[in-house]
Amino acid sequence: MAQKKPKWVIQKERDRRAAAAETVWLFGLHAVRDALLNPMREKLKLVVTKNAADRLADAIPAAGDLQIETSDPRKFAAPLDPQSVHQGAALEVKPLDWGSLSDLCAPHGQPARVLVLDRVTDPHNVGAMLRSAEVFGARAVIAPHRYSAPETGALAKTASGALERQPYVRVKNLATAMETLRDMGYTLVGLDETGADTLDATTRGMDGPLALVLGAEGPGLRDKTKDTCDVLARIDPVGSFGSLNVSNAAAVALYETKVPKPPDVGHGPATE
């Protein structure tokens, strides 16, 4: 007689199947276009108005085998929140799998940058940080599985396509992921108002890989996260008002620590 599985094993298998079956509805022309053009993205169903289909005509063929439904704009057929600004386009997809943290963030001798988010749950903030991370060349944006913004249509729309190109990696244990980054040569710089010095002064002379660690608005970095950082730094205000939105703080931090572009090498006229 076969031995009965423990309840926790059964639940774990159910959770795994549920995660595999999970889909996300992306919406908005920018987010849908970039997802259609992303060969890494598994695309299931596109719901579009006639006008949106015309505007996406160059991207739809790139999606391959895809179920397409044309919808009346007055009664849009995709299962979205009524407040969603979908612009007549919604795409059902599977969440992206970016692979392992070690492969994505391996610096390979370069002064790499990554963002580490400690319980940042607002999808609009995370979407904005993905855009900044892409602009300033970060290797990845890293967040815990729990207490972080999942991949959603709202996040994708705020990211304005960056979600398809900028790795957003959610890990089981944030402190363990930070230790992994340290083992790869990253210096872990926590952004916190209690930092002994400013970010520019703290990172001056740090030529190697940097992980910029930011906490949720209000509570900030948890004690465990602070303890795991190598150093804490602050962003000083000019005036008496000293609070930045976390996505704005991330943009400032990425700009402040950005890797300089290599100088353009001019090519003189060809000679024989």
Secondary structure, 3 states (H helix, E strand, C coil): CCCCCCHHHHHHHHHHHHHHHCCEEEECHHHHHHHHCCCCCCEEEEEECHHHHHHCCCCHHHHCCCEEEECCHHHCCCCCCCCCCCCCEEEEECCCCCCCHHHHHCCCCCCCEEEEEECCCCHHHHHHHHHHHHHCCCCCEEEECCCCCCCCHHHHHHHCCHHHCCCEEEECCHHHHHHHHHHCCCEEEEECCCCCEEHHHHHCCCCCCEEEEEEECCCECCHHHHHHCCEEEECCCCCCCCCCCHHHHHHHHHHHCCCCCCCCCCCCCCCC
